């Protein structure tokens, strides 16, 4: 398993946009992304300069990706 990269929220959102996740709305410092195609998953990305490892790993898992697939999207 490759090492989990250190990314900002902007970089994570950019990678997720390539998968079809688009911003739905923002509540405070959290951006809500929604998948345009079924199964219409929703992801909540905190707007931080550096995402915590556990938060990033949870986002990758919720998006249905592996770490390798996410790294390729960056």
KOLGU-4560 file (N, C-alpha, C; in nm, 3 decimals, padded with zeros to 5 digits):
<recs>
<n_xx: 00.084 n_yy: -00.117 n_zz: 00.000 ca_xx: 00.000 ca_yy: 00.000 ca_zz: 00.000 c_xx: 00.089 c_yy: 00.124 c_zz: 00.000 mol: A seq: 1 type: UNK>
<n_xx: 00.065 n_yy: 00.217 n_zz: -00.092 ca_xx: 00.147 ca_yy: 00.338 ca_zz: -00.094 c_xx: 00.115 c_yy: 00.426 c_zz: 00.026 mol: A seq: 2 type: UNK>
<n_xx: 00.210 n_yy: 00.511 n_zz: 00.056 ca_xx: 00.195 ca_yy: 00.602 ca_zz: 00.168 c_xx: 00.086 c_yy: 00.705 c_zz: 00.138 mol: A seq: 3 type: UNK>
<n_xx: 00.012 n_yy: 00.742 n_zz: 00.239 ca_xx: -00.095 ca_yy: 00.841 ca_zz: 00.223 c_xx: -00.032 c_yy: 00.978 c_zz: 00.201 mol: A seq: 4 type: UNK>
<n_xx: -00.068 n_yy: 01.049 n_zz: 00.094 ca_xx: -00.007 ca_yy: 01.179 ca_zz: 00.067 c_xx: -00.058 c_yy: 01.286 c_zz: 00.163 mol: A seq: 5 type: UNK>
<n_xx: 00.019 n_yy: 01.393 n_zz: 00.177 ca_xx: -00.025 ca_yy: 01.509 ca_zz: 00.254 c_xx: -00.085 c_yy: 01.606 c_zz: 00.154 mol: A seq: 6 type: UNK>
<n_xx: -00.215 n_yy: 01.632 n_zz: 00.168 ca_xx: -00.283 ca_yy: 01.719 ca_zz: 00.072 c_xx: -00.368 c_yy: 01.823 c_zz: 00.145 mol: A seq: 7 type: UNK>
<n_xx: -00.393 n_yy: 01.932 n_zz: 00.077 ca_xx: -00.483 ca_yy: 02.034 ca_zz: 00.130 c_xx: -00.625 c_yy: 01.999 c_zz: 00.086 mol: A seq: 8 type: UNK>
<n_xx: -00.721 n_yy: 02.069 n_zz: 00.140 ca_xx: -00.860 ca_yy: 02.044 ca_zz: 00.101 c_xx: -00.881 c_yy: 02.079 c_zz: -00.046 mol: A seq: 9 type: UNK>
<n_xx: -00.814 n_yy: 02.183 n_zz: -00.094 ca_xx: -00.829 ca_yy: 02.222 ca_zz: -00.235 c_xx: -00.779 c_yy: 02.111 c_zz: -00.329 mol: A seq: 10 type: UNK>
<n_xx: -00.667 n_yy: 02.049 n_zz: -00.294 ca_xx: -00.614 ca_yy: 01.941 ca_zz: -00.377 c_xx: -00.707 c_yy: 01.820 c_zz: -00.374 mol: A seq: 11 type: UNK>
<n_xx: -00.763 n_yy: 01.790 n_zz: -00.258 ca_xx: -00.855 ca_yy: 01.677 ca_zz: -00.246 c_xx: -00.982 c_yy: 01.702 c_zz: -00.327 mol: A seq: 12 type: UNK>
<n_xx: -01.034 n_yy: 01.824 n_zz: -00.320 ca_xx: -01.156 ca_yy: 01.858 ca_zz: -00.396 c_xx: -01.127 c_yy: 01.849 c_zz: -00.545 mol: A seq: 13 type: UNK>
<n_xx: -01.011 n_yy: 01.895 n_zz: -00.588 ca_xx: -00.975 ca_yy: 01.889 ca_zz: -00.730 c_xx: -00.971 c_yy: 01.744 c_zz: -00.778 mol: A seq: 14 type: UNK>
<n_xx: -00.915 n_yy: 01.655 n_zz: -00.697 ca_xx: -00.909 ca_yy: 01.514 ca_zz: -00.733 c_xx: -01.049 c_yy: 01.452 c_zz: -00.737 mol: A seq: 15 type: UNK>
<n_xx: -01.132 n_yy: 01.487 n_zz: -00.641 ca_xx: -01.267 ca_yy: 01.432 ca_zz: -00.636 c_xx: -01.355 c_yy: 01.485 c_zz: -00.748 mol: A seq: 16 type: UNK>
<n_xx: -01.327 n_yy: 01.607 n_zz: -00.793 ca_xx: -01.403 ca_yy: 01.661 ca_zz: -00.907 c_xx: -01.380 c_yy: 01.579 c_zz: -01.032 mol: A seq: 17 type: UNK>
<n_xx: -01.259 n_yy: 01.522 n_zz: -01.044 ca_xx: -01.229 ca_yy: 01.438 ca_zz: -01.160 c_xx: -01.314 c_yy: 01.311 c_zz: -01.161 mol: A seq: 18 type: UNK>
<n_xx: -01.369 n_yy: 01.275 n_zz: -01.044 ca_xx: -01.456 ca_yy: 01.157 ca_zz: -01.033 c_xx: -01.602 c_yy: 01.191 c_zz: -01.052 mol: A seq: 19 type: UNK>
<n_xx: -01.635 n_yy: 01.318 n_zz: -01.067 ca_xx: -01.774 ca_yy: 01.357 ca_zz: -01.085 c_xx: -01.838 c_yy: 01.416 c_zz: -00.961 mol: A seq: 20 type: UNK>
<n_xx: -01.759 n_yy: 01.445 n_zz: -00.858 ca_xx: -01.812 ca_yy: 01.511 ca_zz: -00.738 c_xx: -01.808 c_yy: 01.662 c_zz: -00.762 mol: A seq: 21 type: UNK>
<n_xx: -01.922 n_yy: 01.727 n_zz: -00.744 ca_xx: -01.930 ca_yy: 01.871 ca_zz: -00.761 c_xx: -01.976 c_yy: 01.935 c_zz: -00.631 mol: A seq: 22 type: UNK>
<n_xx: -01.932 n_yy: 02.059 n_zz: -00.605 ca_xx: -01.976 ca_yy: 02.126 ca_zz: -00.483 c_xx: -02.128 c_yy: 02.141 c_zz: -00.480 mol: A seq: 23 type: UNK>
<n_xx: -02.189 n_yy: 02.100 n_zz: -00.370 ca_xx: -02.333 ca_yy: 02.113 ca_zz: -00.352 c_xx: -02.361 c_yy: 02.238 c_zz: -00.271 mol: A seq: 24 type: UNK>
<n_xx: -02.296 n_yy: 02.251 n_zz: -00.157 ca_xx: -02.307 ca_yy: 02.371 ca_zz: -00.075 c_xx: -02.197 c_yy: 02.370 c_zz: 00.029 mol: A seq: 25 type: UNK>
<n_xx: -02.185 n_yy: 02.481 n_zz: 00.100 ca_xx: -02.085 ca_yy: 02.493 ca_zz: 00.205 c_xx: -02.154 c_yy: 02.536 c_zz: 00.333 mol: A seq: 26 type: UNK>
<n_xx: -02.119 n_yy: 02.467 n_zz: 00.442 ca_xx: -02.172 ca_yy: 02.501 ca_zz: 00.573 c_xx: -02.053 c_yy: 02.533 c_zz: 00.662 mol: A seq: 27 type: UNK>
<n_xx: -02.037 n_yy: 02.658 n_zz: 00.696 ca_xx: -01.921 ca_yy: 02.698 ca_zz: 00.776 c_xx: -01.793 c_yy: 02.672 c_zz: 00.699 mol: A seq: 28 type: UNK>
<n_xx: -01.703 n_yy: 02.594 n_zz: 00.760 ca_xx: -01.577 ca_yy: 02.564 ca_zz: 00.694 c_xx: -01.577 c_yy: 02.426 c_zz: 00.629 mol: A seq: 29 type: UNK>
<n_xx: -01.694 n_yy: 02.369 n_zz: 00.606 ca_xx: -01.705 ca_yy: 02.237 ca_zz: 00.545 c_xx: -01.774 c_yy: 02.246 c_zz: 00.409 mol: A seq: 30 type: UNK>
<n_xx: -01.708 n_yy: 02.193 n_zz: 00.307 ca_xx: -01.763 ca_yy: 02.191 ca_zz: 00.172 c_xx: -01.829 c_yy: 02.057 c_zz: 00.149 mol: A seq: 31 type: UNK>
<n_xx: -01.953 n_yy: 02.058 n_zz: 00.104 ca_xx: -02.029 ca_yy: 01.936 ca_zz: 00.078 c_xx: -02.024 c_yy: 01.910 c_zz: -00.072 mol: A seq: 32 type: UNK>
<n_xx: -01.969 n_yy: 01.794 n_zz: -00.109 ca_xx: -01.961 ca_yy: 01.755 ca_zz: -00.250 c_xx: -02.065 c_yy: 01.647 c_zz: -00.276 mol: A seq: 33 type: UNK>
<n_xx: -02.123 n_yy: 01.649 n_zz: -00.395 ca_xx: -02.225 ca_yy: 01.550 ca_zz: -00.430 c_xx: -02.187 c_yy: 01.488 c_zz: -00.563 mol: A seq: 34 type: UNK>
<n_xx: -02.198 n_yy: 01.357 n_zz: -00.572 ca_xx: -02.168 ca_yy: 01.285 ca_zz: -00.695 c_xx: -02.285 c_yy: 01.301 c_zz: -00.791 mol: A seq: 35 type: UNK>
<n_xx: -02.256 n_yy: 01.335 n_zz: -00.915 ca_xx: -02.360 ca_yy: 01.363 ca_zz: -01.013 c_xx: -02.427 c_yy: 01.236 c_zz: -01.065 mol: A seq: 36 type: UNK>
<n_xx: -02.352 n_yy: 01.128 n_zz: -01.073 ca_xx: -02.406 ca_yy: 01.001 ca_zz: -01.124 c_xx: -02.441 c_yy: 00.911 c_zz: -01.007 mol: A seq: 37 type: UNK>
<n_xx: -02.534 n_yy: 00.818 n_zz: -01.027 ca_xx: -02.566 ca_yy: 00.724 ca_zz: -00.918 c_xx: -02.440 c_yy: 00.655 c_zz: -00.870 mol: A seq: 38 type: UNK>
<n_xx: -02.424 n_yy: 00.634 n_zz: -00.743 ca_xx: -02.519 ca_yy: 00.633 ca_zz: -00.633 c_xx: -02.536 c_yy: 00.767 c_zz: -00.561 mol: A seq: 39 type: UNK>
<n_xx: -02.497 n_yy: 00.879 n_zz: -00.620 ca_xx: -02.516 ca_yy: 01.013 ca_zz: -00.564 c_xx: -02.460 c_yy: 01.026 c_zz: -00.422 mol: A seq: 40 type: UNK>
<n_xx: -02.339 n_yy: 00.980 n_zz: -00.403 ca_xx: -02.275 ca_yy: 00.991 ca_zz: -00.271 c_xx: -02.250 c_yy: 01.136 c_zz: -00.237 mol: A seq: 41 type: UNK>
<n_xx: -02.247 n_yy: 01.165 n_zz: -00.107 ca_xx: -02.214 ca_yy: 01.299 ca_zz: -00.058 c_xx: -02.091 c_yy: 01.288 c_zz: 00.031 mol: A seq: 42 type: UNK>
<n_xx: -01.998 n_yy: 01.380 n_zz: 00.011 ca_xx: -01.876 ca_yy: 01.384 ca_zz: 00.091 c_xx: -01.864 c_yy: 01.520 c_zz: 00.155 mol: A seq: 43 type: UNK>
<n_xx: -01.818 n_yy: 01.523 n_zz: 00.278 ca_xx: -01.794 ca_yy: 01.648 ca_zz: 00.349 c_xx: -01.644 c_yy: 01.667 c_zz: 00.364 mol: A seq: 44 type: UNK>
<n_xx: -01.593 n_yy: 01.775 n_zz: 00.306 ca_xx: -01.450 ca_yy: 01.804 ca_zz: 00.309 c_xx: -01.427 c_yy: 01.929 c_zz: 00.393 mol: A seq: 45 type: UNK>
<n_xx: -01.353 n_yy: 01.918 n_zz: 00.505 ca_xx: -01.322 ca_yy: 02.037 ca_zz: 00.583 c_xx: -01.223 c_yy: 02.124 c_zz: 00.506 mol: A seq: 46 type: UNK>
<n_xx: -01.244 n_yy: 02.254 n_zz: 00.509 ca_xx: -01.159 ca_yy: 02.347 ca_zz: 00.435 c_xx: -01.036 c_yy: 02.381 c_zz: 00.520 mol: A seq: 47 type: UNK>
<n_xx: -00.933 n_yy: 02.294 n_zz: 00.514 ca_xx: -00.810 ca_yy: 02.312 ca_zz: 00.591 c_xx: -00.692 c_yy: 02.315 c_zz: 00.495 mol: A seq: 48 type: UNK>
<n_xx: -00.584 n_yy: 02.375 n_zz: 00.542 ca_xx: -00.463 ca_yy: 02.378 ca_zz: 00.459 c_xx: -00.404 c_yy: 02.240 c_zz: 00.442 mol: A seq: 49 type: UNK>
<n_xx: -00.416 n_yy: 02.158 n_zz: 00.546 ca_xx: -00.367 ca_yy: 02.021 ca_zz: 00.542 c_xx: -00.470 c_yy: 01.930 c_zz: 00.608 mol: A seq: 50 type: UNK>
<n_xx: -00.517 n_yy: 01.832 n_zz: 00.533 ca_xx: -00.617 ca_yy: 01.739 ca_zz: 00.587 c_xx: -00.547 c_yy: 01.637 c_zz: 00.677 mol: A seq: 51 type: UNK>
<n_xx: -00.609 n_yy: 01.606 n_zz: 00.788 ca_xx: -00.556 ca_yy: 01.505 ca_zz: 00.879 c_xx: -00.558 c_yy: 01.370 c_zz: 00.808 mol: A seq: 52 type: UNK>
<n_xx: -00.464 n_yy: 01.283 n_zz: 00.844 ca_xx: -00.453 ca_yy: 01.154 ca_zz: 00.777 c_xx: -00.582 c_yy: 01.072 c_zz: 00.790 mol: A seq: 53 type: UNK>
<n_xx: -00.641 n_yy: 01.070 n_zz: 00.908 ca_xx: -00.763 ca_yy: 00.994 ca_zz: 00.928 c_xx: -00.879 c_yy: 01.049 c_zz: 00.848 mol: A seq: 54 type: UNK>
<n_xx: -00.887 n_yy: 01.182 n_zz: 00.839 ca_xx: -00.992 ca_yy: 01.246 ca_zz: 00.760 c_xx: -00.976 c_yy: 01.214 c_zz: 00.613 mol: A seq: 55 type: UNK>
<n_xx: -00.853 n_yy: 01.223 n_zz: 00.563 ca_xx: -00.827 ca_yy: 01.193 ca_zz: 00.422 c_xx: -00.856 c_yy: 01.046 c_zz: 00.392 mol: A seq: 56 type: UNK>
<n_xx: -00.815 n_yy: 00.957 n_zz: 00.479 ca_xx: -00.840 ca_yy: 00.815 ca_zz: 00.459 c_xx: -00.991 c_yy: 00.786 c_zz: 00.457 mol: A seq: 57 type: UNK>
<n_xx: -01.066 n_yy: 00.854 n_zz: 00.544 ca_xx: -01.212 ca_yy: 00.837 ca_zz: 00.547 c_xx: -01.276 c_yy: 00.889 c_zz: 00.418 mol: A seq: 58 type: UNK>
<n_xx: -01.228 n_yy: 01.002 n_zz: 00.366 ca_xx: -01.282 ca_yy: 01.056 ca_zz: 00.241 c_xx: -01.256 c_yy: 00.960 c_zz: 00.125 mol: A seq: 59 type: UNK>
<n_xx: -01.135 n_yy: 00.905 n_zz: 00.121 ca_xx: -01.100 ca_yy: 00.811 ca_zz: 00.015 c_xx: -01.190 c_yy: 00.688 c_zz: 00.023 mol: A seq: 60 type: UNK>
<n_xx: -01.211 n_yy: 00.636 n_zz: 00.142 ca_xx: -01.295 ca_yy: 00.518 ca_zz: 00.162 c_xx: -01.440 c_yy: 00.548 c_zz: 00.123 mol: A seq: 61 type: UNK>
<n_xx: -01.492 n_yy: 00.664 n_zz: 00.164 ca_xx: -01.631 ca_yy: 00.700 ca_zz: 00.134 c_xx: -01.653 c_yy: 00.720 c_zz: -00.015 mol: A seq: 62 type: UNK>
<n_xx: -01.548 n_yy: 00.764 n_zz: -00.085 ca_xx: -01.559 ca_yy: 00.783 ca_zz: -00.229 c_xx: -01.550 c_yy: 00.651 c_zz: -00.304 mol: A seq: 63 type: UNK>
<n_xx: -01.518 n_yy: 00.543 n_zz: -00.232 ca_xx: -01.508 ca_yy: 00.413 ca_zz: -00.296 c_xx: -01.378 c_yy: 00.392 c_zz: -00.369 mol: A seq: 64 type: UNK>
<n_xx: -01.272 n_yy: 00.459 n_zz: -00.323 ca_xx: -01.141 ca_yy: 00.452 ca_zz: -00.388 c_xx: -01.041 c_yy: 00.379 c_zz: -00.301 mol: A seq: 65 type: UNK>
<n_xx: -00.930 n_yy: 00.342 n_zz: -00.362 ca_xx: -00.815 ca_yy: 00.297 ca_zz: -00.286 c_xx: -00.717 c_yy: 00.413 c_zz: -00.281 mol: A seq: 66 type: UNK>
<n_xx: -00.617 n_yy: 00.402 n_zz: -00.196 ca_xx: -00.517 ca_yy: 00.509 ca_zz: -00.185 c_xx: -00.445 c_yy: 00.524 c_zz: -00.319 mol: A seq: 67 type: UNK>
<n_xx: -00.415 n_yy: 00.413 n_zz: -00.386 ca_xx: -00.346 ca_yy: 00.419 ca_zz: -00.515 c_xx: -00.428 c_yy: 00.497 c_zz: -00.619 mol: A seq: 68 type: UNK>
<n_xx: -00.557 n_yy: 00.470 n_zz: -00.624 ca_xx: -00.644 ca_yy: 00.539 ca_zz: -00.719 c_xx: -00.650 c_yy: 00.688 c_zz: -00.688 mol: A seq: 69 type: UNK>
<n_xx: -00.657 n_yy: 00.723 n_zz: -00.560 ca_xx: -00.663 ca_yy: 00.864 ca_zz: -00.521 c_xx: -00.533 c_yy: 00.935 c_zz: -00.560 mol: A seq: 70 type: UNK>
<n_xx: -00.419 n_yy: 00.870 n_zz: -00.535 ca_xx: -00.289 ca_yy: 00.931 ca_zz: -00.568 c_xx: -00.281 c_yy: 00.958 c_zz: -00.718 mol: A seq: 71 type: UNK>
<n_xx: -00.333 n_yy: 00.866 n_zz: -00.800 ca_xx: -00.332 ca_yy: 00.886 ca_zz: -00.945 c_xx: -00.418 c_yy: 01.006 c_zz: -00.986 mol: A seq: 72 type: UNK>
<n_xx: -00.524 n_yy: 01.035 n_zz: -00.912 ca_xx: -00.611 ca_yy: 01.149 ca_zz: -00.944 c_xx: -00.547 c_yy: 01.283 c_zz: -00.911 mol: A seq: 73 type: UNK>
<n_xx: -00.451 n_yy: 01.282 n_zz: -00.821 ca_xx: -00.383 ca_yy: 01.407 ca_zz: -00.784 c_xx: -00.303 c_yy: 01.455 c_zz: -00.902 mol: A seq: 74 type: UNK>
</recs>
